[in-house]
Amino acid sequence: MMMHFKEMPYERVCYEELEGRYHQLMEELREAGDAEACMAVLRKRYELMADMTAMDLCYVRHDMDVNDAFYAAEQAYYDEIGPKLSDLSNQFDRLLLDSPHRKDLEEILGSYVFALMEAGQSGFDSRLIELAQEENKLLARYNQLTSNGTVDWEGEKRKRNLMTLIAQSPDRDVRKRASLAISDSWEAQRQELEEIFDKLLDNRRRQAKAMGFSSYVEMSYFRMSRIGYGPKEVAAFRELVKKYLVPLSRKLEERRRKRLGLEHLYIYDSGVHFPEGNPVPVCVESAPVDRAGMAQGAAADDRAGMAQGAAADDRAGMAQGNAADDRADKACGSATGPCGAGDGERAVGSAAACLEATRQMYTEMSPETAEFIAFLLDNGLADVEIRDGKRDGGYMTTFERYRAPFIFANFDGTFENAYIMCHEGGHAFQGYLKRHEEIRERCWNTSEMAETHAMAMEFFAMPYMELFFGERAGDYRAMHLEDAVRLIINQCLQDEFQQLVYEDPDMTAEGCNGLWARLDKEYFPDKDYDCNVNLREGRGWQRIPHIYHWPFYAIDYALADICALGYYRWMHEDREASWESYLRLCRESGTMDFPSLVESAGLGSPFEEETMIRLAEWMERKLTETEG
């Protein structure tokens, strides 16, 4: 039975009770006489999983205010028991893998489910419980530190993520001062950030050793459930990005420089795309929306702005886990956010108006998305307000008891408000499509596929941007397309950085700074940090939550965005066929590995050079057309 988010009851999940139930289920599994008896046990496991919904409620409510003492204590409890529950889950999976009825079970569940279980066995077992508990405590300390980060700005302290709009000011002096103030804030926390990371490095090296791996890199590929490709393919993908997208990005930067009328671009210019400033949400309720062009293969008003810029301030480093837990540096809207409307108001540009624009967009997009957005917003399944103590970023998770997706975000008043409701909306929509799937294992996505759902939705939403930006919708579309190029490059930078970090047994947080500075110059040769010492000396990696929380997740964004751009290109040729492919992809996810899903969808593989060549040529041709 569904209920409003605010009414969902919370009661602590007791580990001892869950442990007893798991052992009972494992005993029943051992005694099961055939595959159908095993399925009866699996259905009981699904009910056990639903009974653990309080853990997800706690996680979200703790993130809503990391300073709330009650939920902080509850989250600390779950951080302690979580690794033990993972071990119990792995023990259960081991029995399925070794079951005499496995062949028949594979006919019911699918062979891919068993491949995921095998990967899970290699990435975690009881030897890691204490180390995982230690790791959770370090990450909790990181969350507490960064969620309370403030910036001294013009005589007052501001929450760090409320500085984004100021850092994108069309006034160059303002954005330079804002960039330096933000860096001062990070520099003030540098010593503790580096101390936490050193301890994480040591912890993860010990995890890899305990599991018998040569390095944490090897272990992570099992943890990420990467099936059908490995480090060799990822390394080759990064080289394709360097060969084809880095040169394209440099051309886009030069066009942006000319568009802004500047002699030289510095780091504080990186978030600005137009001389008059970036488009910001106006969310005019009756805004004219020209969508016909997209269905006919036109660019839907991708006008001269296409010729400008690179990604605004690297909105990289977003996500986590099978629940597509996207905790970004950027965020989304609120009913009482910085755009100025109070709760329930729908003033132009307000957070409430942005949510209404989101509702209208998905309502018009398709019957499936219309049903989804009504379910989400009518049940209060989005928290979008920036508040003191609220964790930065955005993500989607699922409350299993209610089969309900939930979006967590922070409305910072920039164009990211629209972006995040498309990105996290893509995650949530896919989860909604699968909510009635009986075999719950088929609802679990690996992260590169989860990000494909989200990033493709960003582009399927392009024809509706008038709802958010009015007459500047074309500017947003142009900016977002170019942002995608830089995002892919940035994620490859993060991935190579992490590989080198975890392959070196002597690497320290201080050593990471020099490594980051070297790779940053390789992927972004023209970047100039000017007088920003914090960034110039290679400490930019310390701002990326994924590098702390979710090692080796970054490349999944790059792979996914290649697929998403493939959909965008396809949209201009045949909107209906591309949308039907997307729906099929969402429904098939969880039944086969990433390369197989991409092939089934009719998309070009990100690992093939021809895909990269075709995409880079199409984007440059599109940019040249609009520039003229």
C-alpha positions as CSV (number, residue, x, y, z in Angstrom):
1,M,0.0,0.0,0.0
2,M,1.4,3.4,-1.0
3,M,1.5,6.4,1.3
4,H,2.9,9.9,1.3
5,F,6.7,10.1,2.2
6,K,6.0,12.1,5.3
7,E,3.7,9.4,6.6
8,M,6.0,6.5,6.1
9,P,6.7,5.1,9.5
10,Y,10.2,4.5,10.9
11,E,11.1,1.8,13.3
12,R,14.7,0.5,13.8
13,V,15.5,-2.7,11.9
14,C,16.9,-5.2,14.4
15,Y,19.9,-7.1,13.2
16,E,19.3,-10.1,15.4
17,E,15.9,-10.6,14.0
18,L,17.1,-10.3,10.4
19,E,19.9,-12.7,11.1
20,G,17.5,-15.3,12.5
21,R,15.2,-14.9,9.5
22,Y,18.1,-15.2,7.1
23,H,19.4,-18.4,8.8
24,Q,15.8,-19.8,8.6
25,L,15.6,-19.1,4.9
26,M,19.0,-20.6,4.3
27,E,17.9,-23.8,6.0
28,E,14.7,-23.9,3.9
29,L,16.8,-23.4,0.8
30,R,19.0,-26.3,1.7
31,E,16.0,-28.5,2.1
32,A,14.2,-27.3,-1.0
33,G,13.4,-30.3,-3.2
34,D,13.0,-28.5,-6.6
35,A,13.3,-25.1,-8.2
36,E,9.7,-24.1,-7.3
37,A,10.5,-24.8,-3.6
38,C,13.6,-22.6,-4.0
39,M,11.4,-19.8,-5.5
40,A,9.1,-20.0,-2.5
41,V,12.1,-19.3,-0.3
42,L,13.2,-16.4,-2.6
43,R,9.7,-14.8,-2.3
44,K,10.2,-14.9,1.5
45,R,13.6,-13.2,1.0
46,Y,11.8,-10.5,-1.0
47,E,9.6,-9.9,2.0
48,L,12.6,-9.7,4.2
49,M,14.1,-7.1,1.9
50,A,10.8,-5.1,2.1
51,D,11.0,-5.2,5.9
52,M,14.4,-3.5,5.6
53,T,12.9,-0.4,4.1
54,A,13.4,1.5,7.4
55,M,17.1,1.4,6.6
56,D,16.6,3.4,3.4
57,L,14.2,5.8,5.2
58,C,16.8,6.4,7.8
59,Y,19.5,7.0,5.1
60,V,17.4,9.6,3.4
61,R,16.2,11.4,6.6
62,H,19.8,11.5,7.9
63,D,20.9,13.1,4.6
64,M,18.1,15.6,5.0
65,D,19.9,16.8,8.1
66,V,23.2,15.3,9.0
67,N,23.1,17.2,12.3
68,D,19.8,15.5,13.5
69,A,21.0,13.4,16.5
70,F,18.3,10.7,16.3
71,Y,18.9,9.8,12.6
72,A,22.7,10.2,13.0
73,A,22.6,7.6,15.7
74,E,20.3,5.3,13.7
75,Q,22.6,5.6,10.6
76,A,25.6,4.8,12.7
77,Y,23.8,1.6,13.8
78,Y,23.1,0.7,10.2
79,D,26.7,1.5,9.2
80,E,27.7,-1.1,11.8
81,I,25.3,-3.8,10.9
82,G,25.3,-3.2,7.1
83,P,28.4,-5.3,6.4
84,K,27.1,-8.1,8.4
85,L,23.8,-8.1,6.5
86,S,25.8,-8.1,3.2
87,D,27.6,-11.2,4.4
88,L,24.3,-12.9,5.2
89,S,23.0,-12.0,1.8
90,N,26.2,-13.4,0.2
91,Q,25.8,-16.6,2.1
92,F,22.2,-17.0,0.8
93,D,23.4,-16.3,-2.7
94,R,26.2,-18.9,-2.3
95,L,23.5,-21.5,-1.6
96,L,21.7,-20.6,-4.8
97,L,24.9,-20.8,-6.8
98,D,25.6,-24.2,-5.4
99,S,22.0,-25.4,-5.5
100,P,21.4,-28.8,-7.2
101,H,18.5,-27.0,-8.9
102,R,20.6,-24.2,-10.3
103,K,19.9,-25.2,-14.0
104,D,16.1,-25.0,-13.4
105,L,16.5,-21.8,-11.4
106,E,18.5,-20.2,-14.2
107,E,15.5,-20.9,-16.5
108,I,13.3,-18.9,-14.1
109,L,15.7,-16.1,-12.9
110,G,18.0,-15.9,-15.9
111,S,21.6,-16.7,-16.2
112,Y,22.6,-13.0,-15.7
113,V,21.3,-13.0,-12.1
114,F,23.7,-15.8,-11.3
115,A,26.5,-14.0,-13.0
116,L,25.9,-11.1,-10.7
117,M,25.8,-13.4,-7.7
118,E,29.2,-14.8,-8.7
119,A,30.7,-11.3,-9.0
120,G,29.3,-10.5,-5.6
121,Q,31.0,-13.5,-4.0
122,S,34.4,-12.3,-5.3
123,G,33.9,-8.7,-4.0
124,F,32.8,-9.3,-0.5
125,D,32.7,-12.0,2.3
126,S,32.9,-12.2,6.1
127,R,36.6,-11.4,6.0
128,L,35.7,-7.8,5.2
129,I,33.1,-7.1,7.8
130,E,35.3,-5.2,10.3
131,L,37.1,-3.4,7.5
132,A,33.8,-2.4,5.9
133,Q,32.6,-1.1,9.3
134,E,35.8,1.0,9.6
135,E,35.3,2.3,6.1
136,N,31.7,3.3,6.9
137,K,32.9,5.4,9.8
138,L,35.4,7.2,7.7
139,L,32.8,8.0,5.1
140,A,30.4,9.2,7.8
141,R,33.1,11.5,9.0
142,Y,33.6,12.8,5.4
143,N,29.8,13.4,5.0
144,Q,29.7,15.4,8.2
145,L,32.6,17.5,7.2
146,T,31.5,18.3,3.7
147,S,27.8,18.8,4.5
148,N,28.7,21.5,6.9
149,G,31.1,23.3,4.6
150,T,30.6,27.0,4.5
151,V,32.0,29.9,2.5
152,D,32.8,33.4,3.8
153,W,31.2,35.7,1.3
154,E,30.7,39.5,1.7
155,G,30.5,39.4,5.5
156,E,28.4,36.3,5.9
157,K,28.8,32.5,6.0
158,R,27.0,30.7,3.2
159,K,26.4,27.0,2.6
160,R,28.9,26.0,0.0
161,N,26.4,24.7,-2.6
162,L,24.6,28.1,-2.4
163,M,27.6,29.7,-4.0
164,T,27.1,28.0,-7.4
165,L,24.9,30.8,-8.8
166,I,27.4,33.4,-7.7
167,A,30.3,31.5,-9.2
168,Q,28.5,31.6,-12.5
169,S,27.9,35.4,-12.4
170,P,28.2,37.2,-15.8
171,D,30.4,39.7,-13.8
172,R,33.9,38.3,-14.2
173,D,35.2,39.9,-11.0
174,V,32.4,38.5,-9.0
175,R,32.9,34.9,-10.2
176,K,36.7,35.2,-9.7
177,R,36.2,36.3,-6.1
178,A,33.6,33.5,-5.6
179,S,35.9,30.9,-7.1
180,L,38.7,31.9,-4.7
181,A,36.3,32.0,-1.7
182,I,35.0,28.5,-2.5
183,S,38.6,27.3,-2.8
184,D,39.5,28.9,0.6
185,S,36.6,26.9,2.1
186,W,38.0,23.6,0.7
187,E,41.5,24.6,1.7
188,A,40.3,25.1,5.3
189,Q,39.2,21.4,5.3
190,R,42.2,20.1,3.3
191,Q,44.1,18.6,6.2
192,E,41.1,16.6,7.4
193,L,40.1,15.6,3.9
194,E,43.6,14.2,3.2
195,E,43.7,12.4,6.5
196,I,40.4,10.7,5.8
197,F,41.6,9.7,2.3
198,D,44.9,8.3,3.6
199,K,42.9,6.1,6.0
200,L,40.5,5.0,3.2
201,L,43.5,4.1,1.0
202,D,45.0,1.9,3.8
203,N,41.6,0.4,4.5
204,R,40.9,-0.6,0.9
205,R,44.4,-2.0,0.4
206,R,43.8,-4.2,3.4
207,Q,40.4,-5.3,1.9
208,A,42.0,-6.3,-1.4
209,K,44.7,-8.2,0.4
210,A,42.2,-10.0,2.6
211,M,40.3,-11.1,-0.5
212,G,43.5,-12.3,-2.2
213,F,43.6,-9.6,-4.9
214,S,46.8,-8.0,-6.2
215,S,45.3,-4.6,-5.9
216,Y,42.0,-2.8,-5.0
217,V,41.6,-2.1,-8.8
218,E,41.1,-5.8,-9.5
219,M,38.7,-6.2,-6.6
220,S,36.6,-3.2,-7.6
221,Y,35.7,-4.6,-11.0
222,F,34.0,-7.5,-9.2
223,R,32.3,-5.1,-6.7
224,M,31.0,-3.0,-9.6
225,S,29.7,-6.2,-11.2
226,R,31.4,-5.4,-14.5
227,I,30.4,-8.3,-16.7
228,G,31.3,-8.5,-20.4
229,Y,34.3,-6.1,-20.2
230,G,37.2,-5.3,-17.9
231,P,40.1,-3.0,-17.2
232,K,41.7,-3.6,-20.7
233,E,38.5,-2.4,-22.4
234,V,38.1,0.6,-20.1
235,A,41.7,1.7,-20.7
236,A,41.2,1.4,-24.5
237,F,38.0,3.5,-24.1
238,R,39.9,6.2,-22.3
239,E,42.4,6.4,-25.1
240,L,39.5,6.8,-27.6
241,V,38.3,9.7,-25.5
242,K,41.7,11.3,-25.6
243,K,42.0,10.8,-29.3
244,Y,38.6,12.1,-30.4
245,L,36.9,14.0,-27.6
246,V,39.8,16.0,-26.1
247,P,40.5,17.7,-29.4
248,L,36.8,18.4,-29.8
249,S,36.6,19.9,-26.3
250,R,39.5,22.2,-27.1
251,K,37.6,23.5,-30.1
252,L,34.5,24.1,-28.0
253,E,36.6,26.0,-25.4
254,E,38.0,28.3,-28.1
255,R,34.5,29.0,-29.4
256,R,33.3,29.7,-25.9
257,R,36.3,32.1,-25.4
258,K,35.3,34.1,-28.5
259,R,31.6,34.0,-27.5
260,L,32.4,35.5,-24.1
261,G,34.7,38.1,-25.8
262,L,37.7,37.2,-23.6
263,E,41.4,37.1,-24.5
264,H,42.0,34.1,-22.3
265,L,39.9,31.7,-20.2
266,Y,40.7,31.1,-16.6
267,I,39.2,28.5,-14.2
268,Y,36.7,31.0,-12.9
269,D,35.3,31.3,-16.4
270,S,34.6,27.6,-16.7
271,G,31.1,27.8,-15.4
272,V,29.9,30.6,-17.7
273,H,28.7,30.0,-21.2
274,F,27.2,33.3,-22.4
275,P,28.1,37.0,-21.8
276,E,24.7,37.6,-20.3
277,G,25.1,34.7,-18.0
278,N,23.8,31.1,-18.1
279,P,20.1,30.4,-18.5
280,V,18.4,30.0,-15.2
281,P,14.9,28.6,-14.4
282,V,12.0,30.9,-15.1
283,C,9.4,28.1,-15.2
284,V,6.7,30.2,-16.9
285,E,3.6,28.1,-16.6
286,S,2.3,28.9,-20.0
287,A,5.6,29.1,-21.9
288,P,5.4,28.3,-25.6
289,V,7.0,24.9,-26.3
290,D,8.2,24.1,-29.8
291,R,8.5,20.3,-29.9
292,A,7.6,19.5,-33.4
293,G,11.1,19.9,-34.7
294,M,12.5,17.2,-32.6
295,A,10.1,14.6,-33.9
296,Q,11.0,15.7,-37.5
297,G,14.7,15.4,-36.9
298,A,15.4,19.1,-36.2
299,A,17.5,20.3,-33.4
300,A,14.6,21.8,-31.5
301,D,16.0,25.3,-31.4
302,D,19.6,24.4,-30.7
303,R,20.7,27.8,-31.9
304,A,23.9,29.7,-31.9
305,G,24.6,29.0,-28.3
306,M,25.7,25.5,-29.5
307,A,28.9,27.1,-30.7
308,Q,30.0,28.1,-27.2
309,G,31.3,26.3,-24.2
310,A,32.4,23.4,-22.2
311,A,30.8,21.9,-19.2
312,A,29.9,24.2,-16.4
313,D,32.1,23.5,-13.4
314,D,32.5,19.8,-13.9
315,R,29.2,18.4,-12.6
316,A,31.1,15.2,-12.3
317,G,31.3,12.5,-9.8
318,M,27.7,11.7,-9.3
319,A,26.6,8.3,-8.2
320,Q,26.5,5.1,-6.2
321,G,25.4,1.6,-6.4
322,N,22.7,-0.6,-7.8
323,A,20.1,1.9,-6.5
324,A,21.6,4.5,-8.8
325,D,22.4,6.5,-5.7
326,D,23.5,9.7,-7.4
327,R,25.2,12.1,-5.0
328,A,26.3,14.9,-7.2
329,D,28.3,18.1,-6.6
330,K,25.2,19.7,-8.2
331,A,21.6,19.6,-7.2
332,C,17.9,20.3,-7.7
333,G,14.8,22.1,-6.7
334,S,12.8,22.8,-3.6
335,A,9.5,24.2,-2.5
336,T,11.2,26.7,-0.4
337,G,14.6,27.0,-2.1
338,P,16.7,30.0,-3.1
339,C,14.5,31.2,-6.0
340,G,12.3,32.8,-3.4
341,A,8.9,31.1,-3.3
342,G,7.4,29.9,-0.1
343,D,5.9,26.5,0.4
344,G,3.2,25.8,-2.2
345,E,3.8,29.0,-4.2
346,R,4.3,28.9,-7.9
347,A,6.0,32.2,-8.6
348,V,7.9,32.5,-11.9
349,G,11.3,30.9,-11.3
350,S,10.4,29.4,-7.9
351,A,11.2,25.9,-6.9
352,A,7.6,25.0,-6.7
353,A,7.2,26.3,-10.3
354,C,10.2,24.2,-11.3
355,L,8.5,21.1,-9.9
356,E,5.3,22.0,-11.8
357,A,7.4,22.3,-15.0
358,T,8.8,18.9,-14.2
359,R,5.3,17.5,-13.9
360,Q,4.2,19.1,-17.1
361,M,7.2,17.8,-19.0
362,Y,6.8,14.2,-18.0
363,T,3.0,14.4,-18.5
364,E,3.5,15.5,-22.1
365,M,6.4,13.1,-22.8
366,S,4.5,9.8,-22.8
367,P,1.7,8.0,-21.1
368,E,4.3,6.0,-19.1
369,T,6.1,9.1,-17.8
370,A,2.8,10.9,-17.1
371,E,1.8,8.0,-14.7
372,F,5.3,8.0,-13.2
373,I,5.5,11.7,-12.4
374,A,2.0,11.8,-10.8
375,F,3.0,8.9,-8.5
376,L,6.3,10.6,-7.6
377,L,5.0,14.2,-6.8
378,D,1.6,13.3,-5.5
379,N,3.3,11.1,-2.8
380,G,5.9,13.6,-1.9
381,L,8.7,11.4,-3.2
382,A,11.2,14.3,-3.7
383,D,13.1,16.4,-1.2
384,V,14.6,19.3,-3.1
385,E,15.3,22.1,-0.6
386,I,18.7,23.4,0.4
387,R,18.9,23.6,4.2
388,D,21.6,23.9,6.8
389,G,23.0,20.5,7.5
390,K,21.5,18.9,4.5
391,R,23.9,16.7,2.5
392,D,25.0,18.1,-0.8
393,G,24.1,16.6,-4.1
394,G,21.4,14.5,-5.5
395,Y,20.5,10.9,-5.9
396,M,17.6,8.4,-6.4
397,T,16.8,5.5,-4.2
398,T,13.9,3.1,-3.8
399,F,11.7,2.3,-0.8
400,E,11.2,-1.4,-1.4
401,R,8.2,-1.8,0.9
402,Y,6.3,0.7,-1.2
403,R,8.1,0.0,-4.6
404,A,8.5,3.7,-4.6
405,P,11.4,5.7,-6.2
406,F,12.6,8.7,-4.2
407,I,14.6,11.7,-5.5
408,F,16.9,13.6,-3.1
409,A,18.3,16.9,-4.5
410,N,19.3,20.5,-3.7
411,F,17.9,23.4,-5.6
412,D,20.8,25.8,-6.2
413,G,18.9,28.2,-8.5
414,T,21.0,27.4,-11.6
415,F,20.2,25.5,-14.8
416,E,21.1,22.4,-12.8
417,N,17.5,22.5,-11.4
418,A,16.2,21.3,-14.7
419,Y,19.1,19.0,-15.3
420,I,18.8,17.1,-12.0
421,M,15.0,16.5,-12.4
422,C,15.8,15.0,-15.8
423,H,18.8,12.9,-14.6
424,E,17.4,11.6,-11.4
425,G,14.0,11.5,-13.1
426,G,15.5,9.0,-15.5
427,H,16.7,6.8,-12.7
428,A,13.3,7.0,-10.9
429,F,11.3,6.4,-14.1
430,Q,13.2,3.2,-14.8
431,G,12.6,2.1,-11.3
432,Y,8.9,2.9,-11.6
433,L,8.7,0.8,-14.8
434,K,10.1,-2.2,-12.9
435,R,8.2,-1.7,-9.7
436,H,5.8,-4.6,-10.3
437,E,8.6,-7.0,-11.3
438,E,8.2,-10.1,-9.2
439,I,11.8,-11.3,-9.5
440,R,13.4,-8.5,-7.6
441,E,16.9,-9.4,-8.8
442,R,15.9,-8.2,-12.2
443,C,15.4,-4.7,-10.8
444,W,19.0,-4.3,-9.8
445,N,21.0,-2.3,-12.3
446,T,24.8,-2.1,-12.6
447,S,25.8,1.5,-12.5
448,E,26.8,2.0,-16.1
449,M,23.3,0.9,-17.2
450,A,21.6,2.9,-14.4
451,E,23.4,6.0,-15.6
452,T,22.4,5.3,-19.2
453,H,18.7,5.4,-18.1
454,A,19.4,8.8,-16.4
455,M,21.6,10.5,-19.0
456,A,19.4,9.4,-21.9
457,M,16.4,11.0,-20.2
458,E,18.4,14.3,-20.1
459,F,18.3,14.3,-23.9
460,F,14.7,13.0,-24.3
461,A,13.7,16.0,-22.1
462,M,15.4,18.5,-24.4
463,P,12.3,19.4,-26.4
464,Y,10.6,20.5,-23.2
465,M,13.1,23.0,-21.9
466,E,10.9,26.0,-22.7
467,L,8.9,24.9,-19.6
468,F,12.0,25.7,-17.5
469,F,13.9,28.4,-19.4
470,G,11.4,30.2,-21.6
471,E,13.1,31.9,-24.5
472,R,16.5,30.7,-23.4
473,A,15.7,27.1,-23.8
474,G,17.9,26.9,-26.9
475,D,20.8,28.2,-24.9
476,Y,20.3,25.4,-22.3
477,R,20.1,22.7,-25.0
478,A,23.3,24.0,-26.6
479,M,25.1,24.2,-23.3
480,H,24.0,20.8,-22.2
481,L,25.2,19.1,-25.4
482,E,28.6,20.6,-25.0
483,D,28.7,19.9,-21.3
484,A,28.4,16.2,-22.2
485,V,31.7,16.3,-24.0
486,R,33.5,17.7,-21.0
487,L,31.7,15.4,-18.6
488,I,32.9,12.3,-20.5
489,I,36.5,13.6,-20.4
490,N,36.3,14.4,-16.7
491,Q,35.0,11.0,-15.8
492,C,37.9,9.4,-17.7
493,L,40.3,11.6,-15.8
494,Q,38.9,10.4,-12.5
495,D,39.0,6.8,-13.6
496,E,42.6,6.9,-14.7
497,F,43.5,8.8,-11.5
498,Q,41.9,6.2,-9.3
499,Q,43.5,3.3,-11.2
500,L,47.0,4.8,-10.7
501,V,46.3,5.7,-7.1
502,Y,45.1,2.2,-6.1
503,E,47.8,0.4,-8.2
504,D,50.6,2.2,-6.2
505,P,51.0,0.7,-2.7
506,D,52.9,3.7,-1.5
507,M,50.5,6.4,-2.8
508,T,49.3,9.0,-0.2
509,A,46.8,11.8,-0.3
510,E,49.6,14.3,-0.7
511,G,50.9,12.3,-3.6
512,C,47.5,12.3,-5.2
513,N,47.7,16.1,-5.7
514,G,50.7,15.8,-8.0
515,L,49.1,12.9,-9.9
516,W,45.9,14.8,-10.3
517,A,47.7,17.9,-11.6
518,R,49.5,15.9,-14.2
519,L,46.5,14.0,-15.5
520,D,44.3,17.2,-15.4
521,K,46.8,18.8,-17.8
522,E,46.6,15.7,-20.1
523,Y,42.8,15.6,-20.3
524,F,42.3,19.4,-20.2
525,P,45.5,20.9,-21.8
526,D,44.2,24.5,-21.9
527,K,42.9,24.8,-18.3
528,D,44.4,27.8,-16.5
529,Y,44.0,28.0,-12.7
530,D,45.5,31.5,-12.5
531,C,45.9,32.5,-8.8
532,N,43.8,29.6,-7.4
533,V,46.4,27.8,-5.5
534,N,44.1,25.1,-4.2
535,L,43.2,23.9,-7.7
536,R,46.6,24.7,-9.3
537,E,48.4,22.4,-6.9
538,G,46.1,19.5,-7.8
539,R,43.6,19.3,-5.0
540,G,40.5,19.4,-7.1
541,W,40.0,15.7,-6.6
542,Q,39.2,16.4,-3.0
543,R,35.9,18.0,-4.0
544,I,34.6,14.9,-5.7
545,P,32.4,12.7,-3.4
546,H,32.8,9.7,-5.6
547,I,36.5,9.5,-5.2
548,Y,35.9,9.0,-1.5
549,H,32.7,7.1,-1.5
550,W,32.5,5.0,-4.7
551,P,35.9,4.2,-6.3
552,F,35.7,3.4,-10.0
553,Y,32.2,4.6,-10.5
554,A,33.2,7.6,-12.6
555,I,33.8,5.7,-15.8
556,D,30.2,4.5,-15.8
557,Y,29.1,8.1,-16.4
558,A,31.4,8.3,-19.4
559,L,30.2,5.0,-20.9
560,A,26.6,6.0,-20.2
561,D,26.9,9.4,-21.8
562,I,28.2,7.9,-25.0
563,C,25.0,5.8,-25.1
564,A,22.8,8.8,-24.2
565,L,24.3,10.9,-27.0
566,G,23.7,8.0,-29.3
567,Y,20.0,8.3,-28.3
568,Y,20.1,12.0,-28.9
569,R,21.5,11.5,-32.4
570,W,18.8,8.9,-33.0
571,M,16.1,11.2,-31.8
572,H,16.9,13.6,-34.6
573,E,16.4,10.9,-37.1
574,D,13.4,9.0,-35.6
575,R,12.0,10.2,-32.3
576,E,9.4,7.4,-32.0
577,A,11.9,4.6,-32.7
578,S,14.5,6.0,-30.2
579,W,11.9,6.3,-27.5
580,E,10.6,2.7,-28.0
581,S,14.2,1.5,-27.8
582,Y,14.7,3.4,-24.5
583,L,11.5,1.9,-23.0
584,R,12.7,-1.5,-24.0
585,L,16.2,-0.8,-22.5
586,C,14.6,0.3,-19.2
587,R,12.5,-2.9,-19.0
588,E,15.3,-5.3,-20.1
589,S,17.8,-3.9,-17.6
590,G,18.6,-6.4,-15.0
591,T,18.3,-9.3,-17.4
592,M,21.6,-9.1,-19.3
593,D,25.0,-7.4,-19.1
594,F,25.8,-3.9,-20.2
595,P,27.4,-4.7,-23.6
596,S,24.4,-7.0,-24.4
597,L,21.8,-4.4,-23.4
598,V,23.5,-1.8,-25.5
599,E,23.4,-4.1,-28.5
600,S,19.8,-5.1,-27.9
601,A,18.8,-1.4,-27.8
602,G,20.4,-0.8,-31.2
603,L,23.0,1.6,-29.8
604,G,26.7,1.6,-30.9
605,S,29.1,0.1,-28.3
606,P,31.1,2.8,-26.4
607,F,34.1,0.5,-26.7
608,E,34.1,0.6,-30.5
609,E,36.2,3.2,-32.2
610,E,33.6,3.6,-35.0
611,T,31.0,4.7,-32.4
612,M,33.4,7.4,-31.0
613,I,34.3,8.6,-34.5
614,R,30.7,8.8,-35.7
615,L,29.6,10.6,-32.5
616,A,32.4,13.1,-32.5
617,E,31.9,13.9,-36.2
618,W,28.1,14.3,-35.7
619,M,28.6,16.7,-32.7
620,E,31.1,18.8,-34.5
621,R,29.0,19.0,-37.6
622,K,26.0,20.0,-35.5
623,L,28.0,22.7,-33.8
624,T,29.3,24.1,-37.1
625,E,25.8,24.2,-38.5
626,T,24.5,26.2,-35.6
627,E,27.5,28.5,-35.5
628,G,26.9,29.6,-39.0
